[in-house]
Amino acid sequence: MTAASATRRGAAIAFAALALGAASVAAADRDAGRRKAEVCAACHGPAGNSVNPAVPSIAGQPAQFVATELFLFREGNRKDPQMSAIAAGLSNGDLNDLAEYFAAERPAPPKHRTAPENAAAAPALAHKFNCVQCHGPELMGQQHIPRLAGQQPDYLLAQLKGFKAGTRADIDGNMTSAAQALSDQDIQVLVDYLAGLSSGN
């Protein structure tokens, strides 16, 4: 596959994923999503509130984000042994139902406690590297962009390292580009800060 064709394919996938997510509010069935989400609790915790530092919480994430990520797993653009296998059998309706359910769930208060020095330093980094520009002023996410506030720390660390290394699926390339400027210390400070932020409880 040439670079140009890969770019075109990526753009087509991005468009399809975002169109799918954008349609979720109108087409989704939250009660059906609740039933379909029973299998998710084993890893992501009750109602999408993970208790595993390496597994993301999906409660309160924007519906379009949840649908988009499930789409990327299903189509093979984002890979994980468990998630890829689960998403492979999901229809577009399933994706939207699950997204609507998790978006409506209340995020649990974070158990992580941010070091005082990182709490003081990180807001300037979040502005410097445009975290708040895309993820929102409270880092609660919007549309296809995830909530970072209160997210599990080991998961955040793995994702930022993956974006910096270019190994993490990135629907529009923005995170891969933004992560290049982050030092290892920047990443550690941001992760410690984000994981301890209130997620709107």
C-alpha positions in Angstrom: 0.0 0.0 0.0 1.4 3.4 -1.0 1.6 6.3 1.4 -1.1 8.1 -0.6 -3.5 5.1 -0.6 -2.9 4.6 3.1 -3.7 8.2 3.7 -6.9 7.9 1.7 -7.9 4.7 3.5 -7.3 6.4 6.8 -9.4 9.4 5.9 -12.2 7.1 4.7 -12.1 5.1 8.0 -12.0 8.4 10.0 -15.1 9.7 8.1 -17.0 6.4 8.6 -16.2 6.2 12.3 -17.1 9.8 13.0 -20.3 9.5 11.0 -21.2 6.4 12.9 -20.6 8.1 16.2 -22.5 11.2 15.3 -25.6 9.1 14.5 -25.6 7.4 17.9 -27.7 9.9 19.8 -30.6 9.6 17.4 -30.4 5.8 16.8 -29.2 4.3 20.1 -31.1 2.3 22.7 -29.7 2.9 26.2 -31.5 0.0 27.8 -30.3 -2.3 25.0 -26.8 -1.0 25.6 -27.0 -1.8 29.3 -27.8 -5.4 28.5 -25.1 -5.6 25.9 -22.6 -4.1 28.3 -22.7 -6.9 30.9 -19.7 -8.5 29.3 -17.8 -5.3 29.5 -17.9 -5.1 33.3 -15.4 -7.9 33.7 -12.6 -5.6 32.6 -14.0 -2.1 32.6 -15.8 -2.4 36.0 -19.4 -1.9 37.0 -21.2 0.6 34.8 -17.8 1.3 33.0 -15.9 2.4 36.1 -12.7 0.5 36.0 -10.8 -0.5 39.2 -7.8 -1.6 37.3 -5.1 1.1 36.7 -4.3 -0.4 33.3 -7.9 -0.6 32.0 -9.8 2.6 31.0 -12.9 3.8 32.7 -15.6 4.4 30.0 -18.4 5.7 32.2 -19.2 9.2 31.2 -17.1 9.2 28.0 -18.7 11.0 25.1 -20.9 8.7 23.1 -19.3 9.5 19.8 -15.9 8.6 21.3 -17.0 5.2 22.6 -18.7 4.4 19.3 -15.6 5.5 17.3 -13.1 3.5 19.4 -15.3 0.4 19.1 -15.5 0.9 15.4 -11.7 1.2 15.2 -11.3 -2.1 17.1 -13.8 -3.8 14.9 -12.2 -2.7 11.7 -8.7 -3.6 12.9 -7.3 -0.1 13.0 -6.9 -0.2 16.8 -5.7 -3.6 18.1 -6.0 -5.3 21.5 -6.4 -9.1 22.0 -9.5 -8.8 24.1 -11.2 -5.7 22.6 -10.5 -6.7 19.0 -12.2 -10.1 19.6 -15.2 -8.6 21.3 -15.7 -5.8 18.8 -15.4 -8.1 15.8 -19.0 -9.3 16.4 -20.6 -6.0 17.0 -23.0 -4.4 14.6 -23.3 -0.6 14.1 -26.4 -0.7 16.2 -24.5 -2.5 19.0 -21.8 0.1 18.9 -24.2 3.0 19.2 -26.3 1.3 22.0 -23.1 0.7 24.0 -21.9 4.2 23.4 -25.2 5.7 24.6 -25.3 3.6 27.7 -21.7 4.3 28.8 -22.0 8.0 28.0 -25.0 8.3 30.4 -23.2 6.5 33.3 -21.7 8.6 36.1 -17.9 8.4 36.4 -16.7 7.3 39.9 -14.5 9.7 41.9 -10.9 9.1 41.1 -8.9 7.1 43.7 -5.6 8.4 42.4 -4.0 11.2 44.4 -1.9 13.6 42.4 1.5 14.7 43.9 1.3 18.4 44.9 4.2 19.4 42.7 2.5 17.8 39.6 -0.8 19.4 40.5 0.9 22.8 40.4 3.0 22.1 37.2 0.5 20.2 35.0 -2.1 22.9 34.2 0.6 24.9 32.4 1.6 21.8 30.4 -2.0 21.0 29.5 -2.3 24.5 28.0 1.2 24.5 26.4 0.5 21.2 24.6 -3.1 22.0 23.7 -4.7 19.3 25.8 -7.5 21.7 26.9 -8.0 22.9 23.3 -9.2 19.5 22.1 -10.3 17.7 25.3 -12.1 20.7 26.8 -11.2 23.2 29.5 -12.1 20.7 32.2 -10.6 17.8 30.2 -14.0 16.1 30.1 -13.8 15.3 26.4 -16.2 16.2 23.6 -17.6 14.5 20.5 -15.0 11.9 19.4 -12.4 13.2 21.8 -12.2 11.3 25.2 -12.5 12.5 28.8 -9.1 12.5 30.4 -10.1 13.7 33.9 -10.1 10.9 36.4 -8.9 8.3 33.8 -6.8 5.3 35.0 -3.1 6.3 35.3 -1.4 3.2 33.8 -3.8 3.3 30.9 -3.1 7.0 30.3 0.7 6.4 30.4 0.5 3.5 27.9 -1.6 5.6 25.5 0.6 8.7 25.6 3.7 6.5 25.1 2.0 4.8 22.2 1.1 8.0 20.6 4.7 9.3 21.0 6.1 6.1 19.5 3.5 6.1 16.7 2.2 2.7 17.6 -1.2 3.8 18.9 -4.1 4.1 16.4 -4.9 7.8 15.9 -8.0 8.6 13.8 -6.9 12.1 12.8 -3.2 12.2 13.6 -3.6 15.0 16.2 -2.5 13.0 19.2 0.5 11.5 17.5 1.6 14.9 16.4 1.0 16.5 19.8 2.8 13.7 21.7 6.1 14.2 19.8 6.8 17.4 21.8 6.3 15.6 25.2 9.3 14.6 27.2 9.1 11.5 29.4 8.9 13.9 32.4 6.0 15.8 30.8 4.2 12.5 30.3 4.7 11.5 33.9 3.5 14.8 35.2 0.4 14.9 33.0 -0.6 11.4 33.8 -0.3 11.9 37.5 -2.4 15.1 37.2 -5.1 13.8 34.9 -5.6 10.6 36.9 -6.4 12.6 40.0 -8.7 15.2 38.4 -12.4 15.2 39.3 -14.5 13.8 36.5 -17.6 15.8 37.3 -18.9 14.0 40.3 
